[in-house]
Amino acid sequence: MKHIFTLSALLFLSSAVFGQITITSADMPSAGDSGRFTKAVVNPLINYSATGPNHSWNFSNLRNSNQDLKEYFSIASTGLVYSLFYANLPFNPNRANVAEAGQELPANPLLTITDPLNFYYSSSAAFKQVGLGFRIANIPTPVTFSQHDVIYQFPVNYNNRDTSYSAWNIGLPGLGYYGFTQTRINYVDGWGTLITPHATYNVLRVKTELYAKDTISVDTLNLHFSLNRPKTTHYKWLTNNEIVPVLQITTTEVLGLEIVTEIIYRDDYNTVQPGSLDPVYCAGSQLTLPYTATGSYNGAAFLQPANVFTAQLSDSSGDFSNPVIIGSITSRVSGNINVTIPASTPPGNAYRIRIVSSSPALTGSDNGSDIRIESLAQAVILANGNTSFCNGDSVVLQAGIVNPFYSYQWQLNGNNLTGATDSVLNVQVAGNYSLNVSNSCGVVTSNMVQVTVHSLPVVTVTASGPLSFCQGDSVILSANVDSAYMYQWQVNGLNLTGEINPEILVYTEGDYTLMVSNTCGTTSSAVIPIIVHPLPAVPQISLSGDSLLATGSGTFQWYFNGIPLPGAIGNYYIPQQNGNYTVGVTNQNGCQAISNGFPMNTVNVLTLDVSAQISVFPNPVQDIAIIEAPAHSAIEVMNLSGQVIQHYTSLQQSVLRVDFSYLAKGMYLLKFSNFQSTDYIRLIKL
């Protein structure tokens, strides 16, 4: 039976922890209660609307902005006037049994109003606010509610709905009148599990809508008006045995939209405290520092770093005016920080260590007892000369502090130098030198000294293109760039004025060299011979009959309206259509000269001026054509580029039957030659 009872009890407790709860007056604040609350950074995108039965709310990523302490105290502690006015007596309509500090009012140049108080009455039926208290001109002034503000009606259960109306006013003769009315609508719209940065709770969720109005009269101005405040909504998560709520998200309605204006949640007071420490440490030593943190600290968020706990070391008298950072850790909870006491820490007997946090910013108390720090060996390198020198020179490095109880080990680029265990080292090789100095507290590594050994400049010149080119072209010569180098270009052994950059544009012939200097001397590059070939003479175009003739020698290329004519590579060309013709002549060095344009406007596509004794029929022709021409004429069939396709021997008679079926479709020229003249006629092959 004992085992059965235990299992039943566990099931009951599990149901109590994770099931739906009920809020009663026992969960309301009483005199003497206090609780720490954290104001979170307002996140306008927080999902406060999701709710329902057995719902899980996870707000563990809320970011701590600052903290506040809610304290509740007895009516008797508020002073004689309030004690009488809000006495907890059955016949008193304004009876109250708990009070708290209210919200400070804005400064008023006409009237000093300070020390606001809120007065509540908690009963088994409801928790309500019955009045206010202010010091007006330093006189305690109770302000009772003509209608009490019922904040909760008990018991509070899921799906409960209730509405209450409250009002109060205050009038000051000769000054004016102020009145306040409010409608409160509560709806318990969810229950389940809530996770905040502080803890996990079994909760009820209450949505409270507040509709308030201010009524103001200013006697001196004869001014009277009323203002409806924007709708305010409180989303509150309530739990048992806590000063409620454990989370509250407040929104204000602006232009029909709910804007999140405040987020607060139950928390512990933010503190961070070092754990136990040894009484003595060596400067330069490393240790694990335990610490205890209470309250919530922030994790990483969009554009927001996570909280960092940083350990700080005081000076030798325990003063933190200029603390030394000795370690840190990114964390939100208690833990350990790996710290290093700087090797340069002076010996002393009254050091202290404390921890500060970054988010929220908090300075914790120190460890509470003095710490003695013994000196590590001091390791500093001094250079007896320039650490940047030319090859063949040297510099002497030595320990800044020489002590017979110290041991020395020189290092080059982090590696021990064999046999280099004196306090002095003669250096001829470039690199990063450091010194390990040891004593009873351990080993300390000195500052790093960089030794630079310069050599004569190394010159490498590259060209952007060929070193031999035509007149009018150019090439860029470029050298390796070093900020420590100085440059001077030469041609044929003479300095080029102003050419002192690692790059030069060359367009004239000559032998180019680059002189490169640094602190160690000057190096000359190899000679770069530049050859500039002359351009051929610009060809001239003339018209001979129906042909264009070009002057000059070399390789020709004819162009029509700037476009190369395929196959037109002779010194003459027979134009086929009107337009602008040019010709280019390229010499043996590949240099080209282009003629001026030659406009043609006399080309007749249909016929040429020929002798009346010559005819071709039919023309256009498909296969066989009858040619009439003077006897003893030779006939050549040419394409439009002037190339001979077929040659016929001299005619013995004036009529000839010719088969042109071998020709491709297009236009051709027939050239007729005899001892008297040369004539042309166009032939169109279909």
C-alpha positions in Angstrom: 0.0 0.0 0.0 2.9 2.4 0.7 4.2 2.1 -2.9 0.7 2.7 -4.3 0.3 5.8 -2.2 3.7 7.1 -3.3 2.8 6.6 -7.0 -0.5 8.3 -6.5 1.2 11.2 -4.7 3.7 11.6 -7.6 0.9 11.6 -10.2 -1.0 14.3 -8.1 2.2 16.4 -7.8 2.9 16.1 -11.5 -0.7 17.2 -12.3 -0.3 20.1 -9.9 3.0 21.2 -11.6 1.9 20.9 -15.2 -1.8 21.2 -15.0 -4.1 24.3 -15.1 -3.7 26.5 -12.0 -6.0 28.8 -10.1 -5.0 32.3 -8.8 -6.4 33.4 -5.5 -5.9 36.2 -3.0 -3.1 34.1 -1.5 -1.1 34.9 -4.6 -1.4 38.6 -4.2 1.2 40.9 -2.6 1.0 41.5 1.2 2.7 44.1 3.4 6.4 43.2 3.7 6.6 41.4 0.4 9.2 42.5 -2.2 10.4 41.2 -5.5 12.9 42.1 -8.1 11.6 42.7 -11.6 13.6 43.2 -14.8 12.7 45.6 -17.5 13.4 43.9 -20.8 14.5 45.6 -24.0 11.3 46.2 -26.0 11.1 43.9 -28.9 8.4 45.1 -31.3 8.3 41.7 -33.0 7.7 39.6 -29.8 4.8 37.1 -30.3 2.6 38.1 -27.3 -0.7 37.1 -28.9 -0.2 33.3 -29.1 -2.1 31.7 -26.3 -4.6 29.0 -25.5 -5.0 26.0 -23.2 -1.9 24.0 -22.3 0.2 26.5 -24.2 4.0 26.8 -24.1 5.5 30.3 -24.1 9.2 30.6 -24.5 10.6 34.1 -23.8 14.0 32.9 -22.6 15.7 35.3 -25.0 14.3 38.5 -23.4 17.1 41.0 -23.0 17.7 42.6 -19.6 17.7 46.5 -19.8 17.5 47.4 -16.2 16.0 46.2 -12.9 13.5 47.6 -10.4 12.4 46.5 -7.0 8.7 46.2 -6.0 8.1 46.6 -2.3 4.8 46.4 -0.5 4.3 47.8 3.0 1.7 48.2 5.6 -0.8 51.1 5.7 0.5 52.1 9.1 4.0 52.7 7.7 2.7 55.4 5.2 2.1 58.0 7.9 -0.7 59.2 10.2 -2.9 60.9 7.5 -2.9 57.9 5.2 -3.3 55.4 8.1 -6.5 57.2 9.2 -7.9 57.7 5.7 -7.2 54.1 4.5 -7.7 52.3 7.8 -8.5 48.6 7.3 -11.9 48.8 9.0 -15.1 47.1 7.8 -17.1 50.3 7.8 -14.4 52.3 5.8 -15.3 52.4 2.1 -11.7 53.1 1.3 -10.2 50.4 3.5 -6.7 49.2 2.3 -4.3 46.6 3.6 -1.2 47.0 1.4 0.5 49.9 -0.2 3.4 50.5 -2.7 5.2 53.5 -4.2 3.5 54.9 -7.2 4.8 56.4 -10.4 6.4 59.9 -10.1 4.5 62.7 -11.7 6.0 65.2 -14.2 7.4 68.4 -12.6 4.8 71.2 -12.3 6.0 74.8 -12.0 2.8 75.8 -10.2 2.6 73.0 -7.7 5.1 70.5 -6.2 3.7 67.0 -6.2 5.9 64.3 -4.8 6.0 60.8 -3.1 3.1 59.1 -5.0 1.6 56.0 -3.3 -0.9 53.3 -4.4 -3.3 51.8 -1.9 -4.8 48.4 -2.4 -7.3 46.2 -0.7 -6.8 42.4 -1.0 -9.7 40.1 0.0 -10.8 36.6 -0.9 -13.1 38.1 -3.5 -10.8 40.6 -5.3 -7.6 42.6 -5.4 -8.4 46.2 -6.1 -6.9 49.7 -5.9 -8.9 52.0 -3.7 -6.9 55.2 -3.8 -3.8 57.2 -4.2 -1.6 59.4 -2.1 0.6 62.4 -2.9 2.5 65.1 -1.1 1.1 68.4 -2.5 3.2 71.3 -1.3 4.7 68.8 1.1 1.3 68.0 2.6 0.1 64.3 2.5 -3.0 64.3 0.3 -5.2 61.1 0.0 -7.1 60.7 -3.3 -9.8 58.0 -3.0 -11.4 56.3 -6.0 -15.1 57.0 -6.3 -15.2 53.7 -8.1 -12.5 51.2 -7.1 -10.2 49.7 -9.7 -10.8 45.9 -9.4 -7.6 44.4 -10.8 -8.5 40.8 -10.2 -11.6 39.0 -9.2 -11.0 35.7 -7.4 -10.7 32.9 -8.1 -8.9 33.5 -11.4 -9.4 30.6 -13.8 -9.0 29.9 -17.5 -11.8 31.5 -19.6 -12.8 33.9 -16.9 -14.0 37.3 -18.1 -14.8 40.3 -16.0 -15.1 44.1 -16.4 -14.7 46.9 -13.9 -15.0 50.7 -13.9 -12.9 53.0 -11.8 -12.7 56.8 -11.3 -11.1 59.4 -9.1 -10.6 63.1 -9.2 -8.8 65.9 -7.4 -9.7 69.6 -7.2 -7.5 72.5 -6.0 -9.5 75.7 -5.4 -8.2 78.5 -7.5 -6.0 76.2 -9.6 -8.2 73.6 -11.3 -9.6 70.1 -11.5 -8.3 66.8 -12.7 -10.5 63.7 -13.1 -9.6 60.2 -14.3 -11.9 57.3 -15.4 -11.0 53.9 -16.6 -12.6 50.7 -17.9 -10.7 47.5 -17.2 -11.6 44.3 -19.2 -9.9 41.0 -18.1 -10.0 37.8 -20.0 -8.0 34.7 -19.0 -7.2 33.4 -22.4 -4.6 30.8 -21.8 -2.7 28.5 -19.4 0.4 26.4 -19.6 4.2 26.7 -19.2 6.1 29.9 -19.4 9.9 30.2 -19.8 11.7 33.4 -19.0 15.4 34.2 -18.6 14.8 33.7 -14.8 12.8 30.5 -14.5 10.1 28.2 -15.9 6.6 28.6 -14.5 3.1 27.0 -14.5 0.9 30.0 -15.4 -2.4 31.5 -16.3 -2.4 34.1 -19.0 -4.6 37.2 -18.4 -5.2 39.8 -21.2 -6.3 43.1 -19.7 -7.6 45.9 -21.8 -7.6 49.4 -20.3 -9.7 52.3 -21.7 -9.0 55.6 -19.8 -9.9 59.2 -20.0 -8.5 62.4 -18.4 -10.7 65.4 -17.6 -8.9 68.6 -17.0 -10.0 72.1 -15.9 -7.6 75.1 -15.5 -9.4 77.9 -13.6 -7.0 80.6 -14.4 -7.3 80.0 -18.1 -11.0 79.1 -18.0 -10.0 75.9 -19.9 -12.0 72.7 -19.7 -11.4 69.6 -21.8 -11.3 65.8 -21.8 -8.7 63.5 -23.4 -9.2 59.8 -24.3 -5.9 58.0 -23.6 -4.8 55.4 -26.2 -6.0 51.9 -25.5 -3.5 50.0 -23.3 -3.3 46.2 -23.1 -1.5 44.2 -20.4 -0.6 40.6 -21.3 0.1 39.1 -17.9 1.3 35.6 -16.9 0.3 34.8 -13.3 1.6 31.9 -11.1 1.2 30.7 -7.6 3.4 31.9 -4.7 5.0 34.8 -6.6 4.3 38.5 -6.6 2.3 38.6 -9.8 2.8 38.8 -12.7 6.0 36.9 -13.4 5.8 38.4 -17.0 3.9 41.4 -18.3 4.0 42.7 -21.8 2.3 46.1 -22.3 1.1 47.5 -25.6 -0.4 50.8 -26.6 -2.7 51.2 -29.6 -1.4 53.7 -32.2 -3.5 54.2 -35.4 -5.2 50.9 -34.8 -2.0 48.9 -34.3 -0.7 47.5 -31.0 2.8 48.8 -30.2 4.8 47.0 -27.5 5.8 49.7 -25.0 7.1 47.7 -22.0 8.2 44.2 -21.0 8.9 43.3 -17.4 9.5 39.9 -15.8 10.2 38.4 -12.4 13.9 38.1 -11.7 16.6 38.0 -9.1 18.8 40.9 -8.2 21.7 41.1 -10.7 24.9 40.3 -8.8 28.2 38.7 -9.8 30.7 37.6 -7.2 34.2 35.9 -7.5 34.5 32.5 -5.7 37.3 31.5 -3.3 40.9 32.4 -4.3 44.3 31.5 -3.2 46.1 34.1 -1.0 49.2 34.3 -3.2 49.8 34.3 -7.0 52.7 34.9 -9.3 52.5 37.6 -11.8 52.0 36.0 -15.2 50.3 33.0 -13.7 47.0 31.5 -15.1 44.2 30.3 -13.0 40.5 29.3 -13.1 38.4 31.9 -11.4 35.0 30.6 -10.2 32.1 33.1 -10.0 28.5 33.2 -9.0 26.0 35.2 -11.0 22.3 35.9 -10.0 19.6 37.5 -12.0 19.2 37.2 -15.8 21.9 38.2 -18.3 21.5 38.6 -22.0 22.3 36.2 -24.8 23.3 37.2 -28.3 20.6 38.8 -30.5 20.4 40.5 -33.9 23.2 43.1 -33.9 23.5 42.6 -30.1 26.4 40.7 -28.5 25.9 38.3 -25.7 26.8 39.2 -22.1 30.4 38.9 -21.2 31.7 38.4 -17.7 35.0 40.2 -17.3 37.4 39.7 -14.4 39.3 42.8 -13.3 42.4 43.2 -11.1 42.8 46.2 -8.8 46.1 47.9 -8.1 48.3 46.8 -5.2 46.2 48.9 -2.7 42.8 47.3 -3.8 41.8 50.4 -5.9 39.8 49.7 -9.1 40.1 53.3 -10.5 42.1 51.8 -13.4 41.3 48.1 -13.3 43.3 45.5 -15.4 41.3 43.0 -17.4 42.6 39.6 -16.7 40.0 37.4 -18.4 36.5 37.1 -19.7 33.8 34.6 -20.7 30.7 34.9 -22.8 28.0 33.5 -20.5 24.6 34.1 -18.9 25.1 32.0 -15.8 27.6 31.2 -13.0 30.7 29.4 -14.1 34.5 29.8 -14.4 36.7 32.3 -16.1 40.2 31.5 -17.3 42.3 34.5 -16.2 45.9 35.5 -16.5 47.6 37.9 -14.1 49.7 40.1 -16.3 53.4 39.4 -16.0 54.0 43.2 -15.6 52.0 43.3 -12.4 54.1 44.9 -9.6 54.5 43.0 -6.4 52.0 43.8 -3.7 49.9 42.5 -0.8 46.5 44.1 -1.2 45.2 43.2 -4.6 41.5 42.4 -5.1 39.6 40.8 -8.0 36.1 41.7 -9.1 33.8 40.7 -12.0 31.8 43.1 -14.3 29.1 42.1 -16.8 28.4 43.8 -20.1 24.7 43.1 -20.7 23.3 44.3 -18.5 26.2 46.5 -17.4 27.0 45.6 -13.8 30.0 46.0 -11.5 30.1 43.2 -8.9 31.8 43.3 -5.5 35.4 42.2 -5.1 36.5 38.9 -3.6 36.5 40.3 -0.1 40.1 39.6 1.0 43.6 40.8 0.0 45.7 38.8 -2.5 49.4 38.9 -2.6 51.0 38.9 -6.0 54.7 38.1 -6.4 56.7 39.4 -9.3 57.4 37.3 -12.4 60.6 37.8 -14.1 60.6 40.9 -16.2 61.3 40.3 -19.9 62.0 43.3 -22.1 64.3 43.4 -25.1 66.4 46.5 -25.9 68.1 47.0 -29.2 71.6 48.6 -29.2 71.2 50.0 -32.7 69.0 50.0 -35.7 66.9 46.8 -36.2 66.6 47.5 -39.9 70.0 47.3 -41.7 71.7 46.1 -44.9 73.0 42.6 -45.5 76.4 42.2 -43.8 75.6 44.4 -40.8 74.2 43.4 -37.4 72.5 44.6 -34.2 72.9 43.7 -30.6 69.8 42.7 -28.6 69.9 42.5 -24.8 67.6 41.8 -21.9 66.2 45.0 -20.4 66.6 43.7 -16.9 69.6 41.5 -16.0 69.3 39.5 -12.9 71.6 36.7 -11.7 68.6 34.6 -10.8 67.1 34.8 -14.2 67.5 32.3 -17.0 67.4 33.4 -20.6 66.4 31.7 -23.8 66.4 33.6 -27.1 63.9 32.7 -29.8 63.7 33.4 -33.5 60.2 33.3 -35.0 58.9 31.4 -32.0 61.7 28.7 -32.0 64.5 28.4 -29.5 68.0 29.4 -30.8 70.4 26.7 -29.7 73.0 28.0 -27.2 71.4 31.5 -27.1 71.0 31.6 -23.3 72.9 34.8 -22.4 71.3 38.1 -21.7 72.9 39.5 -24.9 72.4 38.3 -28.6 74.3 39.5 -31.7 71.8 39.4 -34.6 72.6 39.2 -38.3 69.6 37.3 -39.6 66.1 38.8 -40.3 63.1 37.6 -38.2 61.0 38.1 -35.1 63.1 37.9 -32.0 61.8 37.3 -28.5 63.3 36.4 -25.1 62.0 33.9 -22.6 63.0 34.9 -19.0 62.5 32.4 -16.2 62.5 32.6 -12.4 60.7 30.7 -9.6 57.3 32.1 -10.7 57.6 30.7 -14.2 58.5 31.8 -17.7 57.8 35.2 -19.2 58.1 36.0 -22.9 59.3 39.4 -23.8 58.1 41.9 -26.4 58.8 40.9 -30.0 61.5 42.7 -31.9 61.4 42.5 -35.6 64.8 42.6 -37.3 64.8 43.4 -41.0 67.8 42.8 -43.2 67.7 44.6 -46.5 69.3 43.5 -49.7 69.9 45.4 -52.9 66.7 45.8 -54.9 65.6 42.9 -57.0 64.3 44.2 -60.3 61.8 42.4 -62.6 60.4 44.2 -65.6 57.5 42.8 -67.6 56.0 44.2 -70.8 52.3 44.5 -71.6 52.9 43.5 -75.2 55.5 43.0 -77.9 58.7 45.0 -77.7 58.6 45.6 -81.4 55.6 47.5 -82.8 54.5 49.9 -85.4 54.7 53.6 -85.2 51.8 55.0 -83.3 51.5 52.0 -81.0 53.0 51.6 -77.5 53.9 49.2 -74.8 53.8 49.4 -71.0 56.8 48.4 -69.0 56.1 47.5 -65.4 58.4 46.6 -62.5 57.8 44.9 -59.2 56.4 47.4 -56.7 57.9 48.0 -53.2 57.1 51.0 -51.1 60.8 51.1 -50.0 62.1 51.4 -53.5 62.8 54.5 -55.6 62.6 54.3 -59.4 64.3 56.1 -62.4 63.7 55.0 -66.0 66.5 55.5 -68.6 66.6 55.3 -72.4 69.9 54.8 -74.1 71.7 55.4 -70.7 70.0 58.8 -70.1 67.5 59.6 -67.4 63.9 60.2 -68.5 62.7 63.4 -66.8 59.8 62.7 -64.5 59.7 58.9 -65.1 60.1 57.8 -61.4 57.3 55.4 -61.1 57.5 51.6 -61.4 55.5 51.8 -64.7 56.2 53.6 -68.0 54.4 54.0 -71.3 56.8 53.6 -74.2 56.1 54.6 -77.7 59.6 55.6 -79.0 62.5 53.4 -80.0 65.5 52.9 -77.8 67.2 50.8 -75.1 65.3 51.1 -71.9 66.5 50.3 -68.4 65.1 50.9 -64.9 67.3 52.0 -62.0 65.8 50.8 -58.6 67.3 52.1 -55.3 66.8 51.5 -51.6 68.8 52.2 -48.5 71.3 49.6 -49.5 72.1 50.8 -53.0 70.9 50.8 -56.6 70.2 47.9 -59.0 69.8 48.2 -62.8 67.3 46.1 -64.7 68.3 44.3 -67.9 68.2 46.4 -71.1 64.8 46.3 -72.7 65.3 47.1 -76.5 62.2 48.8 -78.0 61.9 48.7 -81.8 59.4 51.0 -83.6 58.8 50.1 -87.2 57.8 52.9 -89.6 54.4 52.8 -91.3 54.3 52.3 -95.1 53.5 55.3 -97.3 49.8 56.1 -97.3 48.4 54.6 -100.6 46.6 56.7 -103.1 43.5 55.5 -105.0 42.8 56.4 -108.7 40.1 55.3 -111.1 41.1 53.6 -114.3 38.1 52.7 -116.4 35.9 50.8 -114.0 38.8 49.8 -111.7 40.3 51.4 -108.6 44.1 51.4 -108.6 46.2 51.8 -105.5 49.8 53.0 -105.2 52.4 51.4 -102.9 53.8 47.9 -102.4 53.1 45.2 -99.9 49.9 43.4 -98.9 46.7 45.1 -99.9 43.2 45.0 -98.4 40.3 46.8 -99.9 37.4 48.1 -97.7 33.9 49.2 -98.6 32.3 51.7 -96.2 35.0 50.6 -93.6 34.2 46.8 -94.0 36.9 44.5 -95.4 36.0 43.1 -98.8 36.8 39.3 -98.8 39.4 38.4 -101.3 40.1 42.0 -102.4 43.8 41.9 -101.8 45.3 43.1 -105.1 46.5 46.6 -106.0 43.3 47.2 -108.0 39.6 46.5 -107.4 36.6 46.7 -109.7 33.8 48.3 -107.6 30.4 46.5 -107.7 28.3 49.2 -106.0 28.4 52.8 -105.2 29.9 53.8 -101.8 33.1 54.8 -100.0 36.2 52.7 -100.8 39.5 52.6 -99.0 42.6 50.4 -99.2 45.2 49.4 -96.7 48.8 48.5 -97.4 50.7 46.4 -94.9 54.5 46.2 -95.1 56.8 43.3 -94.2 56.8 44.4 -90.5 53.0 44.1 -90.3 52.5 47.9 -90.2 49.5 49.2 -92.1 48.7 52.5 -93.7 45.1 53.3 -94.8 44.2 55.5 -97.7 41.8 58.3 -97.7 38.3 57.3 -98.8 37.5 57.2 -102.5 33.7 57.8 -103.2 32.2 55.8 -106.1 28.9 56.9 -107.6 29.2 55.8 -111.2 28.8 52.1 -110.9 25.9 50.8 -113.1 24.8 47.4 -111.9 23.1 46.4 -115.1 25.7 47.2 -117.8 29.1 48.6 -118.7 30.2 50.8 -121.5 31.3 48.3 -124.2 31.7 48.2 -127.9 28.5 47.8 -129.9 30.1 44.9 -131.7 29.9 42.7 -128.5 26.7 41.0 -127.2 25.8 38.1 -125.0 22.4 36.4 -125.3 20.6 35.4 -123.2 21.8 37.5 -120.2 21.0 36.5 -117.5 21.9 33.0 -118.6 21.3 29.6 -117.1 23.4 27.3 -119.2 24.2 28.1 -122.9 24.9 31.7 -124.2 25.6 33.0 -127.7 28.5 35.5 -127.7 29.1 37.9 -130.6 32.4 39.7 -130.7 35.0 40.8 -133.2 37.1 37.9 -134.6 40.4 37.2 -133.0 39.2 38.3 -129.5 40.3 36.5 -126.3 37.6 36.0 -123.6 38.3 35.8 -119.8 35.6 35.0 -117.2 36.3 36.9 -114.0 34.7 37.2 -110.5 33.9 40.6 -109.1 37.2 40.6 -107.2 39.1 40.4 -110.5 40.2 36.8 -110.3 40.1 34.9 -113.6 37.9 31.8 -113.5 38.0 30.7 -117.2 40.0 31.7 -120.3 39.0 31.1 -123.9 41.4 31.3 -126.8 41.0 33.9 -129.5 37.9 33.6 -131.6 38.4 32.7 -135.2 34.9 33.8 -135.9 32.5 36.5 -134.6 29.9 34.1 -133.0 30.6 31.6 -130.2 28.4 29.2 -128.3 29.6 29.0 -124.6 28.3 26.7 -121.8 28.3 28.6 -118.5 26.6 25.8 -116.5 29.7 25.4 -114.4 29.4 28.8 -112.8 27.6 29.4 -109.5 24.7 31.8 -109.4 25.8 35.4 -109.2 27.4 38.2 -111.2 30.6 37.9 -113.3 32.7 40.0 -115.7 33.5 38.9 -119.3 36.7 40.5 -120.5 37.2 40.8 -124.3 40.7 41.6 -125.6 42.2 42.0 -129.0 45.0 44.0 -130.6 42.8 47.0 -130.8 40.9 47.3 -127.5 39.8 45.7 -124.2 36.1 45.7 -123.3 34.0 44.3 -120.4 30.5 43.2 -120.1 28.6 41.9 -117.0 27.2 38.4 -117.0 24.4 37.3 -114.6 24.2 33.5 -113.9 20.9 32.2 -112.8 
